[in-house]
Amino acid sequence: MGMFVNPGNSAFQVALNSEIYVDKTGLLEYTNKVMNTLQGYICNSRPRRFGKSITANMLTAYYSKGCDSKEMFSNLEISKTPDFEKRLNKYDVIHVDIQWCMEPAGGADHIVSYISEKTISELKEYYPDVLTENLVSLPEVLSKINTETGTKFIVIIDEWDVLIRDKAADQKIQDEYIGFLRGLFKGTEPTKYIRLAYLTGILPIKKEKTQSALNNFDEFTMLSPGKLAQYIGFTEEEVRELSGSYHQEFEKVKRWYDGYLLRDYQVYNPRAVVSVMLNSEYKSYWSETASYEAIVPLINMNYDGLKTAIIEMISGTAVKVNTATFKNDTVNIQSKDDVLTYMIHLGYLGYDQVKKMAFVPNEEIRQELITAVNCKPWNEMLMFQQESENLLEATLDMDSVAVANQIEKIHNEYASVIQYHNENSLSSVLTIAYLSAMQYYFKPVRELPTGRGFADFVFIPKPEYKNDYPALIVELKWNQNAQTAMEQIKEKKYPSSVLDYTGNILLVAINYDKATKEHQCIIEEYEKAESL
């Protein structure tokens, strides 16, 4: 047998054989529940290296008649459920990987006919008595098998959006493919022969064309992961456990690879986590996945406010994003929001569903973005970096007059972009002002504004710079005075990141006077109490 109808379980076995396999079979509990209902049409989009194919292979290994996988699943989560054996290896499964089909089909324009022909010829081996005449339409064949035998199919399509993502220019190919999906899944007839449909890829269903073809699908995305949140990537608990087994410092793994906020879960990029466990090498594993080429042209697009937003996020701020305008199609990108939304789907930005804000999730991605920005230097970025270095120097020299002047300068050059009218915009300016600190410090810990009028940042140096750079606690006041800010810093209950820090700490209090439009600043060294 080829790879389309009832494939064997070897692909999932490879994942299980690997040194690190994190059990995601809980997803099968969900698919078991929605099978044969209107919710049994699932489209789950997620970035590269987030285990899409492993999930598709897991579904196949569990459901397919061509598998004998009881042993494989017997120690996994799903085996504890009452329906475990009832569903195991009981169904006809059609599993197609669109990316893989490209080559044997002889290019994108032959994909639909290739898939139809291969699948039908394999189905003929299973149902020779039913498929006596020469049918060329796959939906028609499935419908005929169902009418005569009552069989219903599970259809799994991996990399379902390849033709929409990569061949976006060719309308004819797209239309044919979308027509194929519509025939397969849409309307009353498919509900007779489809038991479960699972599509996985990077982009969600495209707004105009595919929406009408696939609007009976439930979508689970990086913007709105729904009930599947914990099955997309590794959860914090899973990474904590791995860190223990592999003797990696969990906090460090978290800083480098965490940051996708999916519903109530902190989610990690699985590929990166596995790599760091096995190699103990903390670096960016993204550039190895070739999605880098996609991002450089994106962040260089000339939309209003895009570069500023990228600089703000690299500096550690979250930025409001309207995700509704993106058409889930790379050709129709028309605004800053479209670019940022696409970057969320690609995994280059995290997204807070409640606040509707995008942010750089972790150190790994920040490195990638800085590289991407530098490969086509932006004047904005170069200017900020220079100004920012001057500010950092002045701060470390405890030259409060210079710090106030420098922040004022950055604020003035930057004010055209940010309406400077409350402490939140003030903190955006501050974030960018300390952009160059990023080489030496971890992403600043933002203490959430408590009450009106201040926000503060805690910068902790990276271990290798600990002896040369003090930790910084920067407090901002709006229309008060720097002295109040300083007093408040001293009275504050500090986060443990500060209390556990053994090196020097500088306190930087800044106030912005709305009437005079001036900044004042006081800088002191922090005297640690013995009891701390």
Kinemage of the C-alpha trace (Angstrom):
@kinemage 1
@onewidth
@group {chain A} dominant
@subgroup {mainchain}
@vectorlist {calphas} color= white
{ca met a 1} P 0.000 0.000 0.000
{ca gly a 2} L 1.068 3.561 -0.653
{ca met a 3} L 0.762 6.320 1.880
{ca phe a 4} L -2.802 7.547 1.418
{ca val a 5} L -5.324 4.986 2.612
{ca asn a 6} L -4.836 3.245 5.959
{ca pro a 7} L -1.105 3.848 6.236
{ca gly a 8} L 0.800 1.869 8.884
{ca asn a 9} L 2.004 3.211 12.193
{ca ser a 10} L 5.693 3.515 11.387
{ca ala a 11} L 5.789 7.340 11.208
{ca phe a 12} L 4.427 7.795 14.720
{ca gln a 13} L 6.662 4.979 15.966
{ca val a 14} L 9.672 7.093 14.931
{ca ala a 15} L 8.456 9.884 17.215
{ca leu a 16} L 7.991 7.431 20.076
{ca asn a 17} L 11.452 5.968 19.479
{ca ser a 18} L 13.016 9.392 19.867
{ca glu a 19} L 14.817 10.112 23.095
{ca ile a 20} L 12.300 12.807 23.956
{ca tyr a 21} L 8.620 12.202 23.309
{ca val a 22} L 6.075 14.343 25.145
{ca asp a 23} L 2.698 12.645 25.422
{ca lys a 24} L 0.055 14.630 23.536
{ca thr a 25} L -2.426 11.787 23.144
{ca gly a 26} L -4.923 13.772 25.230
{ca leu a 27} L -5.851 15.331 21.894
{ca leu a 28} L -7.329 11.963 20.871
{ca glu a 29} L -9.783 12.252 23.720
{ca tyr a 30} L -11.074 15.421 22.074
{ca thr a 31} L -11.226 13.904 18.579
{ca asn a 32} L -12.976 10.800 19.971
{ca lys a 33} L -15.581 13.055 21.508
{ca val a 34} L -16.282 15.158 18.406
{ca met a 35} L -16.128 12.320 15.884
{ca asn a 36} L -19.344 12.011 13.883
{ca thr a 37} L -20.622 15.372 15.108
{ca leu a 38} L -20.663 18.788 13.464
{ca gln a 39} L -17.522 19.587 15.515
{ca gly a 40} L -15.665 16.722 13.833
{ca tyr a 41} L -14.146 19.118 11.279
{ca ile a 42} L -10.944 20.534 12.755
{ca cys a 43} L -8.393 22.933 11.299
{ca asn a 44} L -5.405 23.364 13.599
{ca ser a 45} L -2.822 25.871 12.408
{ca arg a 46} L 0.504 26.447 14.155
{ca pro a 47} L 4.076 27.531 13.319
{ca arg a 48} L 6.853 25.400 11.902
{ca arg a 49} L 8.485 23.016 14.325
{ca phe a 50} L 5.415 22.918 16.535
{ca gly a 51} L 4.805 19.210 15.981
{ca lys a 52} L 2.143 19.384 13.265
{ca ser a 53} L 3.200 16.222 11.474
{ca ile a 54} L 3.716 14.258 14.681
{ca thr a 55} L 0.102 15.048 15.583
{ca ala a 56} L -1.160 13.986 12.151
{ca asn a 57} L 0.866 10.764 12.405
{ca met a 58} L -0.475 10.128 15.906
{ca leu a 59} L -4.080 10.411 14.711
{ca thr a 60} L -3.319 8.021 11.864
{ca ala a 61} L -1.549 5.486 14.067
{ca tyr a 62} L -4.431 5.489 16.536
{ca tyr a 63} L -7.375 5.302 14.154
{ca ser a 64} L -6.095 3.534 11.061
{ca lys a 65} L -7.114 -0.046 10.278
{ca gly a 66} L -3.710 -0.409 8.659
{ca cys a 67} L -2.071 -0.133 12.091
{ca asp a 68} L -1.768 -2.419 15.018
{ca ser a 69} L -0.854 0.129 17.624
{ca lys a 70} L -2.291 -1.078 20.916
{ca glu a 71} L 1.162 -1.591 22.372
{ca met a 72} L 2.327 1.777 21.111
{ca phe a 73} L -0.397 3.662 22.972
{ca ser a 74} L -0.667 1.375 26.005
{ca asn a 75} L 1.476 3.584 28.272
{ca leu a 76} L 0.161 6.887 26.983
{ca glu a 77} L -2.548 9.164 28.354
{ca ile a 78} L -5.246 7.987 25.937
{ca ser a 79} L -5.016 4.369 27.137
{ca lys a 80} L -6.620 5.401 30.433
{ca thr a 81} L -9.865 6.507 28.765
{ca pro a 82} L -12.928 4.213 28.582
{ca asp a 83} L -13.165 4.530 24.783
{ca phe a 84} L -9.509 3.640 24.197
{ca glu a 85} L -9.967 0.232 22.562
{ca lys a 86} L -13.340 0.969 21.069
{ca arg a 87} L -11.722 3.474 18.674
{ca leu a 88} L -8.276 1.927 18.297
{ca asn a 89} L -7.374 0.867 14.708
{ca lys a 90} L -11.021 0.672 13.712
{ca tyr a 91} L -11.326 3.115 10.848
{ca asp a 92} L -10.488 3.778 7.235
{ca val a 93} L -8.068 6.683 7.332
{ca ile a 94} L -6.960 8.798 4.380
{ca his a 95} L -3.763 10.679 5.267
{ca val a 96} L -2.266 13.137 2.808
{ca asp a 97} L 0.799 15.345 3.220
{ca ile a 98} L 0.439 18.057 0.589
{ca gln a 99} L 4.057 19.158 0.866
{ca trp a 100} L 5.249 15.607 0.220
{ca cys a 101} L 2.920 15.233 -2.790
{ca met a 102} L 4.474 18.193 -4.617
{ca glu a 103} L 7.407 16.238 -5.981
{ca pro a 104} L 5.791 12.971 -7.143
{ca ala a 105} L 2.809 14.922 -8.535
{ca gly a 106} L 5.205 16.910 -10.723
{ca gly a 107} L 4.357 20.334 -9.320
{ca ala a 108} L 1.487 22.247 -7.779
{ca asp a 109} L -0.707 22.191 -10.859
{ca his a 110} L -0.998 18.378 -10.719
{ca ile a 111} L -1.537 18.000 -6.987
{ca val a 112} L -5.315 17.592 -7.008
{ca ser a 113} L -5.354 15.029 -9.801
{ca tyr a 114} L -2.398 13.176 -8.241
{ca ile a 115} L -4.093 12.892 -4.825
{ca ser a 116} L -7.402 11.851 -6.364
{ca glu a 117} L -5.874 9.198 -8.616
{ca lys a 118} L -3.610 7.692 -5.947
{ca thr a 119} L -6.302 7.585 -3.304
{ca ile a 120} L -8.920 6.111 -5.642
{ca ser a 121} L -6.560 3.408 -6.883
{ca glu a 122} L -5.768 2.441 -3.291
{ca leu a 123} L -9.461 2.434 -2.352
{ca lys a 124} L -10.093 0.048 -5.243
{ca glu a 125} L -7.861 -2.497 -3.529
{ca tyr a 126} L -10.004 -2.277 -0.398
{ca tyr a 127} L -13.380 -2.077 -2.098
{ca pro a 128} L -13.019 -3.945 -5.436
{ca asp a 129} L -16.687 -4.991 -5.532
{ca val a 130} L -17.963 -1.452 -5.019
{ca leu a 131} L -15.584 0.450 -7.290
{ca thr a 132} L -16.114 -1.370 -10.556
{ca glu a 133} L -16.519 1.623 -12.858
{ca asn a 134} L -13.930 4.277 -13.562
{ca leu a 135} L -14.656 7.250 -11.308
{ca val a 136} L -12.240 10.194 -11.151
{ca ser a 137} L -13.822 12.291 -8.405
{ca leu a 138} L -12.664 11.377 -4.901
{ca pro a 139} L -15.784 12.732 -3.148
{ca glu a 140} L -17.933 10.681 -5.530
{ca val a 141} L -15.916 7.538 -4.774
{ca leu a 142} L -16.175 8.038 -0.994
{ca ser a 143} L -19.884 8.672 -1.318
{ca lys a 144} L -20.371 5.474 -3.354
{ca ile a 145} L -18.418 3.370 -0.835
{ca asn a 146} L -20.515 4.851 1.954
{ca thr a 147} L -23.810 4.207 0.191
{ca glu a 148} L -22.989 0.562 -0.480
{ca thr a 149} L -21.106 -0.385 2.716
{ca gly a 150} L -21.922 2.297 5.303
{ca thr a 151} L -18.197 3.029 5.758
{ca lys a 152} L -17.228 6.487 7.009
{ca phe a 153} L -13.724 7.906 6.612
{ca ile a 154} L -11.268 9.847 8.708
{ca val a 155} L -9.427 12.342 6.510
{ca ile a 156} L -6.168 13.889 7.699
{ca ile a 157} L -4.431 16.548 5.612
{ca asp a 158} L -0.984 17.697 6.721
{ca glu a 159} L 0.437 21.021 5.428
{ca trp a 160} L -3.013 21.689 4.030
{ca asp a 161} L -2.198 25.343 3.248
{ca val a 162} L 0.987 24.822 1.204
{ca leu a 163} L -0.689 25.786 -2.058
{ca ile a 164} L -2.224 28.845 -0.479
{ca arg a 165} L 0.993 29.842 1.260
{ca asp a 166} L 3.610 29.130 -1.397
{ca lys a 167} L 1.747 29.262 -4.665
{ca ala a 168} L -0.265 32.291 -3.766
{ca ala a 169} L 0.393 33.883 -7.145
{ca asp a 170} L -1.296 31.204 -9.216
{ca gln a 171} L -5.028 31.739 -8.935
{ca lys a 172} L -5.951 28.772 -11.120
{ca ile a 173} L -4.106 26.241 -8.944
{ca gln a 174} L -5.633 27.709 -5.809
{ca asp a 175} L -9.141 27.659 -7.229
{ca glu a 176} L -8.823 24.029 -8.267
{ca tyr a 177} L -7.497 23.013 -4.851
{ca ile a 178} L -10.187 24.946 -2.994
{ca gly a 179} L -12.810 23.345 -5.230
{ca phe a 180} L -11.357 19.947 -4.299
{ca leu a 181} L -11.567 20.719 -0.554
{ca arg a 182} L -15.111 21.997 -0.955
{ca gly a 183} L -16.172 18.813 -2.737
{ca leu a 184} L -14.557 16.679 -0.072
{ca phe a 185} L -15.873 18.396 3.042
{ca lys a 186} L -18.749 20.739 2.324
{ca gly a 187} L -22.485 20.166 2.183
{ca thr a 188} L -24.798 17.339 3.166
{ca glu a 189} L -23.151 14.549 1.195
{ca pro a 190} L -19.757 14.685 3.006
{ca thr a 191} L -21.491 14.408 6.401
{ca lys a 192} L -22.473 10.898 5.300
{ca tyr a 193} L -18.951 9.684 4.529
{ca ile a 194} L -16.742 11.858 6.792
{ca arg a 195} L -16.326 10.628 10.356
{ca leu a 196} L -13.586 13.094 11.271
{ca ala a 197} L -11.557 15.627 9.304
{ca tyr a 198} L -8.291 17.066 10.632
{ca leu a 199} L -6.388 19.724 8.683
{ca thr a 200} L -3.101 21.100 9.919
{ca gly a 201} L -0.824 23.808 8.499
{ca ile a 202} L 0.619 27.211 9.297
{ca leu a 203} L -2.130 29.545 8.142
{ca pro a 204} L -5.736 29.474 9.255
{ca ile a 205} L -8.460 29.129 6.654
{ca lys a 206} L -8.203 31.956 4.149
{ca lys a 207} L -10.841 34.599 4.569
{ca glu a 208} L -12.363 34.907 1.128
{ca lys a 209} L -11.987 31.796 -0.926
{ca thr a 210} L -11.444 28.932 1.459
{ca gln a 211} L -13.850 30.294 4.014
{ca ser a 212} L -16.826 29.416 1.867
{ca ala a 213} L -15.258 26.039 1.140
{ca leu a 214} L -14.448 25.227 4.737
{ca asn a 215} L -16.714 27.286 6.964
{ca asn a 216} L -17.953 24.100 8.621
{ca phe a 217} L -14.493 23.669 10.204
{ca asp a 218} L -13.666 24.624 13.776
{ca glu a 219} L -10.464 26.649 13.783
{ca phe a 220} L -7.742 26.366 16.396
{ca thr a 221} L -5.001 28.939 15.816
{ca met a 222} L -2.168 30.832 17.522
{ca leu a 223} L -4.668 33.684 17.961
{ca ser a 224} L -7.391 31.500 19.357
{ca pro a 225} L -6.255 27.984 20.282
{ca gly a 226} L -9.449 27.037 22.103
{ca lys a 227} L -9.542 23.587 23.694
{ca leu a 228} L -6.418 22.463 21.876
{ca ala a 229} L -4.127 25.030 23.573
{ca gln a 230} L -2.183 22.461 25.588
{ca tyr a 231} L -1.594 20.216 22.569
{ca ile a 232} L 0.124 22.933 20.535
{ca gly a 233} L 3.749 22.930 21.648
{ca phe a 234} L 5.015 21.971 25.098
{ca thr a 235} L 3.398 23.321 28.262
{ca glu a 236} L 5.309 24.829 31.156
{ca glu a 237} L 4.763 21.735 33.274
{ca glu a 238} L 6.143 19.461 30.555
{ca val a 239} L 9.222 21.652 30.102
{ca arg a 240} L 9.805 21.819 33.853
{ca glu a 241} L 9.814 18.032 33.950
{ca leu a 242} L 12.195 17.734 30.988
{ca ser a 243} L 14.528 20.321 32.538
{ca gly a 244} L 14.680 18.167 35.662
{ca ser a 245} L 15.445 14.983 33.721
{ca tyr a 246} L 18.093 16.665 31.570
{ca his a 247} L 19.640 18.818 34.320
{ca gln a 248} L 18.868 22.098 32.570
{ca glu a 249} L 18.131 25.239 34.549
{ca phe a 250} L 14.392 25.663 34.068
{ca glu a 251} L 14.437 29.467 34.423
{ca lys a 252} L 16.989 29.687 31.642
{ca val a 253} L 14.999 27.390 29.348
{ca lys a 254} L 11.963 29.537 30.085
{ca arg a 255} L 13.705 32.766 29.245
{ca trp a 256} L 14.980 31.411 25.959
{ca tyr a 257} L 12.067 29.414 24.614
{ca asp a 258} L 8.836 30.221 26.440
{ca gly a 259} L 6.358 32.931 25.819
{ca tyr a 260} L 3.498 31.767 23.647
{ca leu a 261} L 0.438 32.554 25.668
{ca leu a 262} L -2.229 30.107 24.535
{ca arg a 263} L -5.371 30.419 26.572
{ca asp a 264} L -4.244 29.566 30.140
{ca tyr a 265} L -1.056 27.876 29.027
{ca gln a 266} L 2.480 29.143 28.647
{ca val a 267} L 3.575 27.249 25.556
{ca tyr a 268} L 7.107 26.518 24.348
{ca asn a 269} L 8.443 25.764 20.885
{ca pro a 270} L 8.938 21.964 21.056
{ca arg a 271} L 11.741 21.747 18.526
{ca ala a 272} L 13.847 24.277 20.437
{ca val a 273} L 13.189 22.653 23.796
{ca val a 274} L 14.132 19.193 22.521
{ca ser a 275} L 17.304 20.624 20.939
{ca val a 276} L 18.375 22.396 24.102
{ca met a 277} L 17.734 19.312 26.260
{ca leu a 278} L 19.829 17.114 23.979
{ca asn a 279} L 22.640 19.603 23.177
{ca ser a 280} L 22.620 21.953 26.196
{ca glu a 281} L 23.214 24.735 23.721
{ca tyr a 282} L 21.208 27.902 24.288
{ca lys a 283} L 20.828 29.563 20.925
{ca ser a 284} L 18.233 30.302 18.311
{ca tyr a 285} L 17.072 27.161 16.562
{ca trp a 286} L 14.742 29.117 14.317
{ca ser a 287} L 17.204 30.085 11.662
{ca glu a 288} L 17.620 26.393 10.913
{ca thr a 289} L 14.031 26.196 9.744
{ca ala a 290} L 14.266 28.485 6.737
{ca ser a 291} L 11.304 30.620 7.739
{ca tyr a 292} L 13.786 33.439 8.128
{ca glu a 293} L 13.486 34.411 4.460
{ca ala a 294} L 9.789 34.961 4.993
{ca ile a 295} L 10.307 37.429 7.763
{ca val a 296} L 12.902 39.865 6.430
{ca pro a 297} L 10.687 41.192 3.628
{ca leu a 298} L 7.761 41.337 6.061
{ca ile a 299} L 9.408 43.569 8.641
{ca asn a 300} L 10.855 45.765 5.910
{ca met a 301} L 7.439 46.602 4.515
{ca asn a 302} L 6.746 50.268 4.512
{ca tyr a 303} L 3.569 50.428 6.565
{ca asp a 304} L 2.908 53.209 9.021
{ca gly a 305} L 4.179 52.385 12.457
{ca leu a 306} L 5.435 48.889 11.580
{ca lys a 307} L 9.116 49.473 12.261
{ca thr a 308} L 8.356 51.370 15.434
{ca ala a 309} L 6.180 48.487 16.633
{ca ile a 310} L 8.958 45.980 15.901
{ca ile a 311} L 11.521 48.125 17.762
{ca glu a 312} L 9.147 48.468 20.713
{ca met a 313} L 8.601 44.717 20.869
{ca ile a 314} L 12.319 43.940 20.593
{ca ser a 315} L 12.755 46.327 23.523
{ca gly a 316} L 10.235 44.401 25.570
{ca thr a 317} L 6.915 46.220 25.154
{ca ala a 318} L 3.662 44.655 23.974
{ca val a 319} L 1.893 46.362 21.077
{ca lys a 320} L -1.822 46.531 20.274
{ca val a 321} L -2.723 44.588 17.151
{ca asn a 322} L -5.973 44.261 15.237
{ca thr a 323} L -5.896 40.690 13.958
{ca ala a 324} L -9.244 40.908 12.187
{ca thr a 325} L -8.013 42.514 8.967
{ca phe a 326} L -5.567 39.759 7.955
{ca lys a 327} L -6.999 37.661 5.129
{ca asn a 328} L -4.842 34.617 6.009
{ca asp a 329} L -3.172 35.112 2.707
{ca thr a 330} L 0.324 36.413 2.161
{ca val a 331} L -0.526 38.238 -1.051
{ca asn a 332} L -3.115 40.508 0.507
{ca ile a 333} L -1.030 42.015 3.294
{ca gln a 334} L -2.060 45.664 3.482
{ca ser a 335} L -1.151 47.097 6.865
{ca lys a 336} L 1.044 46.943 9.928
{ca asp a 337} L -1.641 44.827 11.636
{ca asp a 338} L -1.618 42.290 8.800
{ca val a 339} L 2.150 41.888 9.078
{ca leu a 340} L 2.022 41.477 12.863
{ca thr a 341} L -0.840 38.965 12.624
{ca tyr a 342} L 1.039 36.902 10.054
{ca met a 343} L 4.098 36.984 12.332
{ca ile a 344} L 1.946 35.585 15.152
{ca his a 345} L 0.907 32.669 12.922
{ca leu a 346} L 4.535 32.098 11.937
{ca gly a 347} L 5.511 31.977 15.621
{ca tyr a 348} L 7.650 35.130 15.536
{ca leu a 349} L 5.374 36.942 17.961
{ca gly a 350} L 3.314 35.880 20.931
{ca tyr a 351} L -0.275 37.065 21.290
{ca asp a 352} L -2.328 37.952 24.335
{ca gln a 353} L -5.900 37.073 23.418
{ca val a 354} L -7.440 39.043 26.262
{ca lys a 355} L -5.502 42.282 25.778
{ca lys a 356} L -5.209 41.833 21.991
{ca met a 357} L -1.508 42.623 22.105
{ca ala a 358} L 1.513 41.143 20.358
{ca phe a 359} L 4.957 40.788 21.905
{ca val a 360} L 8.305 39.104 21.373
{ca pro a 361} L 7.892 35.856 23.293
{ca asn a 362} L 11.452 35.053 24.318
{ca glu a 363} L 15.198 35.476 23.920
{ca glu a 364} L 15.426 33.068 20.979
{ca ile a 365} L 12.979 35.044 18.879
{ca arg a 366} L 14.448 38.344 19.978
{ca gln a 367} L 17.834 37.276 18.618
{ca glu a 368} L 16.184 36.281 15.340
{ca leu a 369} L 14.405 39.608 15.006
{ca ile a 370} L 17.512 41.632 15.816
{ca thr a 371} L 19.392 39.703 13.122
{ca ala a 372} L 16.538 40.266 10.689
{ca val a 373} L 16.477 43.981 11.444
{ca asn a 374} L 20.228 44.293 11.058
{ca cys a 375} L 20.407 42.483 7.760
{ca lys a 376} L 18.767 45.474 6.132
{ca pro a 377} L 19.698 48.267 8.503
{ca trp a 378} L 16.890 50.593 9.434
{ca asn a 379} L 17.817 54.198 10.067
{ca glu a 380} L 15.280 54.241 12.884
{ca met a 381} L 16.981 51.337 14.593
{ca leu a 382} L 20.497 52.711 14.121
{ca met a 383} L 19.448 56.063 15.492
{ca phe a 384} L 17.793 54.553 18.542
{ca gln a 385} L 20.723 52.274 19.213
{ca gln a 386} L 23.128 55.197 19.243
{ca glu a 387} L 20.933 57.374 21.451
{ca ser a 388} L 20.243 54.408 23.654
{ca glu a 389} L 23.914 53.639 24.179
{ca asn a 390} L 24.455 57.235 25.292
{ca leu a 391} L 21.579 56.861 27.753
{ca leu a 392} L 22.886 53.598 29.174
{ca glu a 393} L 26.346 55.130 29.633
{ca ala a 394} L 24.871 58.145 31.423
{ca thr a 395} L 22.805 55.850 33.671
{ca leu a 396} L 25.813 53.713 34.609
{ca asp a 397} L 27.810 56.905 35.312
{ca met a 398} L 24.935 57.997 37.566
{ca asp a 399} L 24.785 61.274 35.681
{ca ser a 400} L 21.159 62.170 36.346
{ca val a 401} L 21.181 65.405 34.331
{ca ala a 402} L 22.481 63.596 31.257
{ca val a 403} L 19.873 60.830 31.725
{ca ala a 404} L 17.028 63.371 31.904
{ca asn a 405} L 18.344 65.172 28.798
{ca gln a 406} L 18.833 61.959 26.869
{ca ile a 407} L 15.339 60.660 27.629
{ca glu a 408} L 13.985 64.031 26.613
{ca lys a 409} L 15.879 63.828 23.350
{ca ile a 410} L 14.637 60.312 22.597
{ca his a 411} L 11.134 61.368 23.572
{ca asn a 412} L 11.221 64.352 21.217
{ca glu a 413} L 12.554 62.379 18.303
{ca tyr a 414} L 10.087 59.677 19.004
{ca ala a 415} L 7.036 61.676 19.979
{ca ser a 416} L 5.860 61.907 16.385
{ca val a 417} L 5.188 58.189 16.648
{ca ile a 418} L 3.812 57.872 20.139
{ca gln a 419} L 1.223 60.235 21.527
{ca tyr a 420} L 2.932 61.202 24.735
{ca his a 421} L -0.058 61.623 26.973
{ca asn a 422} L 0.056 59.044 29.727
{ca glu a 423} L 2.414 56.847 31.654
{ca asn a 424} L 1.939 53.991 29.262
{ca ser a 425} L 3.348 55.938 26.332
{ca leu a 426} L 6.025 57.191 28.696
{ca ser a 427} L 7.010 53.604 29.419
{ca ser a 428} L 7.093 52.846 25.677
{ca val a 429} L 9.576 55.644 25.235
{ca leu a 430} L 11.557 54.321 28.159
{ca thr a 431} L 11.605 50.806 26.759
{ca ile a 432} L 13.013 52.043 23.518
{ca ala a 433} L 15.358 54.398 25.294
{ca tyr a 434} L 17.008 51.433 26.974
{ca leu a 435} L 17.078 49.356 23.778
{ca ser a 436} L 20.851 48.974 23.770
{ca ala a 437} L 20.697 47.480 27.270
{ca met a 438} L 19.380 44.392 25.518
{ca gln a 439} L 22.875 43.188 24.731
{ca tyr a 440} L 23.816 43.086 28.391
{ca tyr a 441} L 20.505 42.641 30.185
{ca phe a 442} L 17.582 40.266 30.056
{ca lys a 443} L 14.295 41.542 28.721
{ca pro a 444} L 13.103 43.992 31.377
{ca val a 445} L 10.621 42.698 33.898
{ca arg a 446} L 7.679 45.047 33.790
{ca glu a 447} L 6.039 45.656 37.095
{ca leu a 448} L 2.447 46.376 36.229
{ca pro a 449} L 1.354 49.938 36.920
{ca thr a 450} L -0.386 49.988 40.278
{ca gly a 451} L -2.731 52.918 40.361
{ca arg a 452} L -2.264 55.999 38.272
{ca gly a 453} L 1.015 57.514 37.330
{ca phe a 454} L 3.849 55.052 37.273
{ca ala a 455} L 5.319 52.047 35.615
{ca asp a 456} L 8.639 50.532 36.409
{ca phe a 457} L 11.172 48.276 34.830
{ca val a 458} L 13.674 45.908 36.324
{ca phe a 459} L 16.752 45.141 34.219
{ca ile a 460} L 18.845 42.178 35.414
{ca pro a 461} L 22.233 41.685 33.679
{ca lys a 462} L 22.909 38.457 31.825
{ca pro a 463} L 25.279 36.226 33.862
{ca glu a 464} L 28.303 36.969 31.684
{ca tyr a 465} L 27.954 40.730 32.307
{ca lys a 466} L 27.149 40.497 35.982
{ca asn a 467} L 30.484 41.902 37.144
{ca asp a 468} L 30.460 44.850 34.762
{ca tyr a 469} L 26.845 45.977 34.829
{ca pro a 470} L 24.605 46.693 37.804
{ca ala a 471} L 20.965 45.688 37.877
{ca leu a 472} L 18.717 48.681 37.149
{ca ile a 473} L 15.402 49.513 38.731
{ca val a 474} L 13.826 52.310 36.736
{ca glu a 475} L 10.759 54.038 38.087
{ca leu a 476} L 8.694 56.457 36.030
{ca lys a 477} L 6.446 59.140 37.380
{ca trp a 478} L 3.954 61.219 35.548
{ca asn a 479} L 3.378 64.755 36.819
{ca gln a 480} L 4.811 64.211 40.286
{ca asn a 481} L 8.466 64.568 41.111
{ca ala a 482} L 11.584 62.462 40.949
{ca gln a 483} L 11.963 62.491 44.723
{ca thr a 484} L 8.553 60.837 45.210
{ca ala a 485} L 9.537 58.276 42.613
{ca met a 486} L 12.750 57.530 44.495
{ca glu a 487} L 10.926 57.188 47.811
{ca gln a 488} L 8.426 54.880 46.243
{ca ile a 489} L 11.160 52.695 44.799
{ca lys a 490} L 12.658 52.304 48.246
{ca glu a 491} L 9.351 51.453 49.888
{ca lys a 492} L 8.455 48.903 47.273
{ca lys a 493} L 8.179 45.186 47.702
{ca tyr a 494} L 10.621 43.901 45.124
{ca pro a 495} L 10.193 40.914 42.889
{ca ser a 496} L 12.390 37.963 43.826
{ca ser a 497} L 14.514 38.542 40.713
{ca val a 498} L 15.845 41.646 42.476
{ca leu a 499} L 16.063 40.262 45.987
{ca asp a 500} L 18.081 37.249 44.859
{ca tyr a 501} L 20.406 39.379 42.797
{ca thr a 502} L 23.810 39.612 44.453
{ca gly a 503} L 25.518 42.266 42.329
{ca asn a 504} L 25.156 46.058 42.510
{ca ile a 505} L 21.794 47.659 41.919
{ca leu a 506} L 21.090 51.199 40.713
{ca leu a 507} L 17.798 52.959 41.398
{ca val a 508} L 16.754 55.371 38.657
{ca ala a 509} L 13.789 57.643 39.365
{ca ile a 510} L 12.410 59.716 36.484
{ca asn a 511} L 9.523 62.139 36.456
{ca tyr a 512} L 7.903 63.806 33.454
{ca asp a 513} L 6.289 67.143 34.086
{ca lys a 514} L 3.388 67.584 31.728
{ca ala a 515} L 3.206 71.343 32.052
{ca thr a 516} L 6.892 72.117 31.492
{ca lys a 517} L 7.384 69.022 29.276
{ca glu a 518} L 10.600 68.366 31.150
{ca his a 519} L 12.069 65.249 32.675
{ca gln a 520} L 13.820 65.161 36.058
{ca cys a 521} L 15.943 62.290 37.221
{ca ile a 522} L 17.611 61.038 40.417
{ca ile a 523} L 19.965 58.043 40.519
{ca glu a 524} L 21.172 56.299 43.676
{ca glu a 525} L 22.900 53.073 44.550
{ca tyr a 526} L 20.680 50.595 46.289
{ca glu a 527} L 21.860 49.656 49.773
{ca lys a 528} L 20.805 46.114 50.444
{ca ala a 529} L 19.461 45.512 53.907
{ca glu a 530} L 21.326 42.740 55.714
{ca ser a 531} L 18.125 40.807 56.206
{ca leu a 532} L 17.547 40.448 52.450
